[in-house]
Amino acid sequence: MRNIAASAWDSLLANQSEPTPFMQHAYLCAMEDSASACPETGWKPQVICLYRNHEGAETGLAAAAVLYVKPHSYGEYVFDWAWADAYHRHGLDYYPKAVGAVPFTPVPGSRLLAIDATARLRLAQALIDFAKDQGLSSLHVLFADESADLKACLDAGMMLRHTVQFHWSNPAQGYADFDAFLASLSQEKRKNAEKYKIGKVTAPFKAAGVGAVLHLRRRQHRLPEPRADLSRQDRGADPAVHRHHFQLALRHGAERRAARPP
């Protein structure tokens, strides 16, 4: 992420249909700087950029996305162990794979940043080309924008993958705050809800298609071993977001705000 200007990335992000703070340059850089999402923890970043060209000269960023090449499936909140096991049983390597997502963050939003639909489709095709050139088993775009991003992925030949997310919303003339909602529950339900209380959530309760996937043809590298399933060791270490990440994200954001002209 350090190889691309923060202003160019964030400007492109701001023009997307579903931008989120978790796709901002400072947040993604903090993931790397804190060693939460870095090659040592199984998150090797690869930023794919397309630039506008006028008379042979680059005139600006047209599209961009960050991929992570991974030897495991932890920190994605989308479970594909069955696919990994199927590859293993057929003597194929499921890892490494490419993932377009925000590490440890299952928040839907724009993943393929682009100036228009044409640039977004070319970006999706560039991601596929990268995965093929690197000999990866598959390409996954997770928790993406359900309109622009997924359309580009499907048009590029990827498949839609569905899951369900549960969101709580406060109905009109409803509870004054989240505590009032908890007070309406039985003691047992209130106790369980308080364990995971994170504040007021306003998104609707819905089921959503959250991403796209493309499985690529690969050579058979080895014969499967005679065992029933992959162990946790085969799936890789179980990394997590380091506390230092949030301190860095705040610092990077503050530095950017301070650098802006008045």
N, C-alpha and C positions, 0 to 999 in steps of 0.2 A: 504493500500500500504506500510505502514511502516514495516509490518511484513515480507516483502520479500526484499532481498538485491537489491539495485539499480543496481549494476554491473551485477548480474545474469539476471535481467529483461531486461536491455538495451542490453546486449550481445545477448540474445535470439531475441529481436526485430530487431537488426541489421542484422540478418540472414534471415529475412522474405522477401517475394517478393515485398511488398509494405509498407516499414516502413515509418512512419511520425514522426515529432517532437512531435506531439500531443499525441502519445502513449508512450512517454518517461516517465520514472519513476518520474523525477522532475516535469514534467507538471501535471501528475495525482495527485501527492502529493500536489502540489500547489492548485489544485482544492479543495482538502479537507481542507488544512490548512487555506485557505482564506475564508472558509465557503461558497464557491460558490456551490460546490457539496458535500453535507454532509447529514447525516440523518435529520437534522433540516430543510433542504430545500427540502427534498423529494428525496434525492439521497443517499441511504444506500449502500456503497461499499461492495462487496464480491469478493475477489480474489480467483480464482480456480487454483490450481497448481498441476501438475503431475511431479513426480520425477523418474529418472532412478534408478534402484535398482540392486546391484550386491552382491550376497551372503548375502542378508539381510541388506545391508547398502546402504543408499542413496548416489549416485555418481554425481548428478547434476540435474538441472532443465530441464525437457523434454518438458513441455508445460505449458502455463499460459494464463489466460484471466481475465479481470476484468468485473464483472457484477454490475449493480446497481438495487436494489429492490426499486420500485417507487410506490407512491400512486397517481401519476398524469402523464401527458404526455408532460409536458412543457420541453423546452430545447432540444428536439430531432430532430427537423426539419423534422420529418415524422409524419403525422397526422393520428391518429387512433381513433378520437372521435366517428366515426360511429360504430366501434367495441365496444367501451365503452358503447354507447347508446344501441346497440343490446343486450349486456350482461344485462344491466339494465332492459330492457323491458322483458327479460326472467327470471327475478328474480335472476340473477347471479352477482357475484362481479368480475368486471374486474380488479380492483386494490386490492392488489398490484400485479405488474407484474415485470418480470426481463428483463433488457435491457443491451445488450453488445454494448457499444458505448462510444465515447468520449463526455462528457457533453458539450452542447452548441456549438458543432464543427462538422458541416456536411462535413468534409473532408474525402473522401474515403481512405482506407488503411487497413493494416493487423489488425485484431481483435483477431484471435485465433493464438497465438504465439506458435510455435512448432518446434522441431528439424527435423521432417519429416512428411509425410502424415499420417502414422499410428498413431503417437502421436497426430496429429491434430484431427483425427477422434475420438480417445478416449477422447480428451478434449471436443469435441462437445457433445459426449454422457454424459460426466460428467456434463456439463451445463444443459442438459435435466434432468438428475437425480436430480440435485440440485433443479430445478424448481418444479419437482414433489414432492420431499421430503418436500419442504417448502409450498406446497399447493397453488402455484401461478397460476394465470389464464393462463399465456402465457410467452413464451420466445422469445425475439426479438434480432437479431444481425444486427446492422444498419451500413450502409456505409462500408461494408466489402470488402476485397480483392475479386474480382470477379472470381478468379480462385481457389486458394487454400482454402480460408475460406468458400466460398459458396459451393464448392464441398463437403467439410467435413460436412457442415450443411445439405445438401440435402441427403448425404449418411446416415446421422444419423436419417433421417426421417422428417426434417423440410421442409417448403414450401418456394419457392422463392417469394419475393415481389418486384415489379417493381416501379420505379418512373423515373422522367426525371430531369437531371441537365443540365444547360446551361453554356458553357464555351466559352470564346472569345479567339481566337488565331490570332497572327499576321502572315499573309501569307508571303511566301518568297518574297524578294524584296518589302516588304510592307512599313508600316509606321516606321519612325525613332524612335518614341516613342509613348506613349499613348496620349500625348498632340497633336501630329500630327494627330492621329486618330480622336480625338475630334474635331479638326479644320475642318475636312471633313464633319461634321454633320451640320444640320440646327441648328439655335440658340436654338429652343425649345428642340430638342433632346440632344444637347450639355449640356444644363442646367440640364436636367434630369440625364444624364450620370455622370456629375460632382458630383452629390449628393452622388453617391455610388462609386466614384473612389477609388480604392485601389492599383493601380499600374499595372504593366504589367502582364498579365496572358497568359501562353503559352499552357495550356491544350487544346485539341481539343474540338470542339462543338460536343456533342454526347448525346445520351440517354443511360441510364444505369440501370441495375438491381442492387439495392444497398443493399439488405439484405435478411435475412431469418426470418421466424416466425414459431412458433409451438404453437398451442392452445391446452391446456390440459383440460381434462374432470374435472369438478368440481361439487360439490354438490350445490343444490339450497339452499341458505341461507335465502332468504327473498322474499316476493312478490314485484313486481314492483309497485311503487307509480303511481297514475294517473296523469302523466305530460308528456308533449310532448318530452322534451329533457333534457339533463343534463345542469345545469347552470355552470358558471365559478367557483362558490364556490365548487360544487361537484367535479370539475376536479382538485382542489387543488390550492395552491398559484402559482404565476408566478415568479419563481426565476430567477436570472440572474448571470452572471459572475461578481464577485466583482473586482474592480480595483486592490485590494491587491493581487489578484491571479497572475497577471503578474509580480509584484514585487517579489513574492515568487518563481515563476518559474525561473526567472533570477538568484535569489540568490541560489536556489538549484543547478542549472546548474553550476554556478561559483564555488560552493563548491566542486562539483564532479570533475571539471577540475583541481582545485587546489590540490586535493587529489591524482591525478594521478602521478605516478613516472615519472621523467624527461626522 
